[in-house]
Amino acid sequence: MARPTLLFATLIAAPVLAADGPSYDCDKAESSAETLVCADDNLARLDRQVASRYAAALESARGLDSGAEDAEAKLRASQRGWVSGRDECWKAEDPAACVEAAYLRRNAELVALWMLEEPTNTVFWTCDGNPANEVVTYFFDTELPAVRFERGDSVDAGALVRTASGSKYEGSFGRWIWVKGESAMYREPDPDGSQFDCIVQQ
């Protein structure tokens, strides 16, 4: 399975951003979320971080040996979708916390999907006792810890969520993995929704 090349060098090519403000001109803020970011140093920092990650991911997409144009188009569409979701935070009970969570998850997703950092751990899982039923996870020490899922030709990214025990990472469309030591429960995305008991390959 082809994987993006690690992009430490491409981060140098990311746009130069103001040291204390967000990645955009606050005089042109178009949503309440953007206004919140302009008024909060931590949110502005997270905005700069996501902008830098997005620029690095675009460089990675453009450098693919095949399907670069399609990959770039999908990445741009996903970023627009993320911005729209972030801008819905005005409906939340705590809009600032909602915006912060949106940035943390987007940063985690971009790093994991485009391998923008070295993973801290890579685990191969055998599920339901069948070596052909394999899930590979790459874990990343982002501010909100992230995981990259690979199963067959499927690739997804997830982020850590609160649980009473173990470590649960939620991906897209209901996909998740709940790790407890050397065992895990893995769920396929909707509409399949199949769940498997998995163990670390020896």
C-alpha positions in Angstrom: 0.0 0.0 0.0 1.5 3.4 -1.0 2.0 5.8 1.8 2.8 9.5 1.8 6.4 10.5 2.3 7.2 12.1 5.6 7.2 15.8 5.2 9.7 17.4 7.6 11.3 19.3 4.8 8.1 20.5 3.3 7.1 22.2 6.5 9.8 24.7 5.6 7.8 25.5 2.5 4.6 26.3 4.6 3.5 29.9 4.5 5.1 32.3 6.9 2.4 33.1 9.6 2.2 35.9 12.1 3.7 34.8 15.4 0.8 35.9 17.6 -2.3 35.9 15.3 -4.2 33.4 13.2 -3.3 32.5 9.7 -5.8 35.0 8.2 -6.5 38.7 8.4 -8.7 39.3 11.5 -10.1 42.4 9.8 -11.7 40.0 7.3 -13.0 37.4 9.8 -16.2 35.9 8.2 -17.6 33.9 11.0 -18.1 33.9 14.8 -15.5 31.1 15.0 -12.9 33.2 13.2 -13.7 36.2 15.5 -13.2 33.9 18.5 -9.9 32.8 17.2 -8.7 36.4 16.7 -9.5 37.1 20.4 -7.8 34.1 21.9 -4.0 33.5 21.7 -4.3 29.7 22.1 -6.9 29.4 19.4 -4.8 31.6 17.1 -1.8 29.3 17.8 -3.9 26.3 16.9 -5.1 28.0 13.7 -1.5 28.7 12.7 -0.7 25.0 13.4 -3.5 23.7 11.3 -2.7 26.1 8.5 0.9 24.8 8.5 -0.2 21.2 8.5 -2.7 21.8 5.7 0.1 23.4 3.6 2.3 20.4 4.2 -0.4 18.0 3.3 -1.1 19.8 0.0 2.6 19.5 -0.8 2.4 15.8 -0.1 -0.7 15.4 -2.3 1.0 17.2 -5.2 4.0 15.0 -4.9 2.2 11.7 -5.2 3.4 9.4 -8.1 -0.2 8.9 -9.2 -3.6 10.4 -8.5 -2.0 13.7 -7.3 -4.8 15.9 -8.8 -7.6 13.8 -7.3 -5.8 13.6 -3.9 -5.4 17.4 -3.8 -9.0 18.0 -4.8 -10.2 15.6 -2.0 -7.9 17.3 0.5 -9.2 20.8 -0.4 -12.8 19.5 -0.2 -12.2 18.0 3.3 -10.6 21.2 4.5 -13.7 23.2 3.3 -15.9 20.7 5.1 -13.8 21.1 8.2 -14.1 24.9 8.1 -17.8 24.6 7.7 -18.0 22.3 10.8 -15.8 24.6 12.8 -18.1 27.5 12.0 -21.1 25.6 13.3 -19.6 26.0 16.8 -21.7 29.1 17.5 -24.5 26.6 18.2 -22.4 24.9 21.0 -22.9 25.6 24.7 -19.2 26.6 24.9 -18.3 27.9 21.4 -14.6 28.5 22.3 -14.2 24.9 23.6 -15.9 23.6 20.5 -13.6 25.6 18.2 -10.5 24.4 20.2 -11.7 20.7 19.8 -12.2 21.2 16.1 -8.6 22.5 15.6 -7.1 19.8 17.8 -8.9 17.0 15.9 -8.1 18.5 12.5 -4.4 18.7 13.4 -4.5 15.1 14.5 -6.2 14.0 11.3 -3.8 15.8 9.0 -0.7 14.5 10.7 -2.0 10.9 10.7 -3.5 10.8 7.2 -0.4 12.4 5.6 2.3 11.1 7.9 3.5 14.5 8.7 5.4 13.3 11.7 7.2 10.0 12.6 4.7 7.7 14.3 5.6 6.9 17.9 4.4 3.3 17.5 3.2 1.0 14.8 1.0 -2.0 15.7 -0.2 -4.9 13.5 -3.4 -6.5 14.8 -4.8 -9.9 13.9 -8.5 -9.8 14.3 -10.9 -12.7 15.1 -8.0 -15.1 14.9 -7.6 -14.7 11.2 -4.2 -13.5 10.0 -5.8 -12.3 6.8 -8.1 -10.0 8.9 -5.4 -7.5 9.7 -5.6 -3.9 10.9 -2.5 -1.7 11.1 -2.3 1.3 13.4 0.2 4.1 13.5 0.1 6.2 16.6 1.2 9.9 16.7 2.0 12.1 19.7 0.1 15.1 18.5 -1.5 17.5 21.0 -4.6 15.4 20.7 -3.1 11.9 20.2 -3.9 10.5 16.8 -4.0 7.2 14.9 -3.8 6.2 11.3 -5.8 3.1 10.4 -5.0 0.8 7.5 -7.1 -2.2 6.6 -6.9 -3.5 3.1 -7.1 -0.5 0.8 -8.8 1.6 3.4 -7.0 4.4 5.1 -8.5 6.6 7.8 -7.4 8.8 10.7 -8.7 8.9 14.3 -8.2 10.9 17.5 -8.2 9.9 21.1 -11.5 10.2 23.0 -12.3 9.9 26.8 -13.0 6.4 28.1 -13.2 4.8 31.5 -10.4 2.4 30.6 -7.9 1.7 27.8 -7.4 4.1 24.8 -10.1 4.6 22.3 -9.5 6.4 19.0 -12.5 7.4 16.9 -12.1 7.8 13.1 -14.6 8.6 10.4 -18.2 7.3 10.0 -18.2 5.3 13.2 -14.8 3.6 12.8 -12.9 3.2 16.0 -10.3 1.1 17.8 -10.4 0.5 21.6 -7.0 -0.6 22.8 -6.5 -2.4 26.1 -2.9 -3.6 26.5 -2.2 -6.1 23.7 -5.8 -6.6 22.8 -8.3 -4.3 21.1 -11.8 -4.1 19.8 -12.0 -2.7 16.2 -15.1 -1.4 14.5 -15.5 -0.9 10.7 -17.1 2.3 9.5 -20.8 2.6 8.7 -22.8 1.2 7.1 -20.9 -2.1 7.7 -20.3 -1.6 11.4 -18.7 -5.0 11.9 -16.7 -5.4 15.1 -13.7 -7.6 15.7 -11.7 -8.8 18.6 -8.0 -8.2 17.8 -4.6 -9.1 19.3 -1.1 -7.8 18.7 0.7 -9.9 16.1 3.6 -11.7 17.6 
